[in-house]
Amino acid sequence: MSLSVSRDRGRLYVLTGLAVFLIAAIGFSRTYYLRPWFAVPPLTMRLHLHGLVLTLWLGLFLVQSMLISVGRRSLHRRLGFAGVGLAAAVIVTTYIAAIEAAHLDGSRGGITAADRLYSTVVILALFAVFVAVGTVCRKRPEIHKRSMLLATIAIVGPAATRATVLLVGRGIRDPHVIVMSALLLAAGLSDWRTRGRPHWLLLCGGFVLIASQVTRRLVGGTDVWASIGNWLIG
């Protein structure tokens, strides 16, 4: 593999990390990052913790991508161990925040609390799978880095929706699907340019991720899930 190709691949992950971090910063600017300057309801400690942990994950992904791009693989590996613990914290705090939001918000916009919880559960399940694959395959860079990329794209949905509403209004249906698809398309095109075809993990993982979002209302709105979701919400 040529040095220029390797640099092109590394640049993709850095740019994706920057893009996702920017999306989160815009999407949650009023309700989290710049909340002292806006008239918004107070956050509970659980929601504060959730926001902090997600921010740390996005920051870690960006830092890890930059370390690889400059050849600091040893430090990248050491930080990776902390990343496993942080991933677990992402899952726990996001689930707790989703349950709390369900209690606080209830049904709104024609979508029940149980329906919204389904979306969170699906995303967390995919995030956990992608991180687990990346951790197990940490000595196989081609799989490891794409797994972590998929995991990070998986959790950008809520921020993408809020950022789109802030920037262009509410006229776009499922804007988070568009943003996720664009990030996956950029990764696929980068693969095509550097290796002649998209990596199988990117194709399979990306398909499952987008399919889970396109069909989330079909499953989340069923009576079966309503019973499960309401039980989880308590």
Sequence and secondary structure as in RCSB ss.txt:
>XXXX:A:sequence
MSLSVSRDRGRLYVLTGLAVFLIAAIGFSRTYYLRPWFAVPPLTMRLHLHGLVLTLWLGLFLVQSMLISVGRRSL
HRRLGFAGVGLAAAVIVTTYIAAIEAAHLDGSRGGITAADRLYSTVVILALFAVFVAVGTVCRKRPEIHKRSMLL
ATIAIVGPAATRATVLLVGRGIRDPHVIVMSALLLAAGLSDWRTRGRPHWLLLCGGFVLIASQVTRRLVGGTDVW
ASIGNWLIG
>XXXX:A:secstr
  HHHHHHHHHHHHHHHHHHHHHHHHHTIIIIITGGGS      HHHHHHHHHHHHHHHHHHHHHHHHHTT HHH
HHHHHHHHHHHHHHHHHHHHHHHHHHHHHH SBTTB HHHHHHHHHHHHHHHHHHHHHHHHTTT HHHHHHHHHH
HHHHTTHHHHHHHHHHHH S SSSHHHHHHHHHHHHHHHHHHHHHSS  HHHHHHHHHHHHHHHTHHHHHTSHHH
HHHHHHHH 
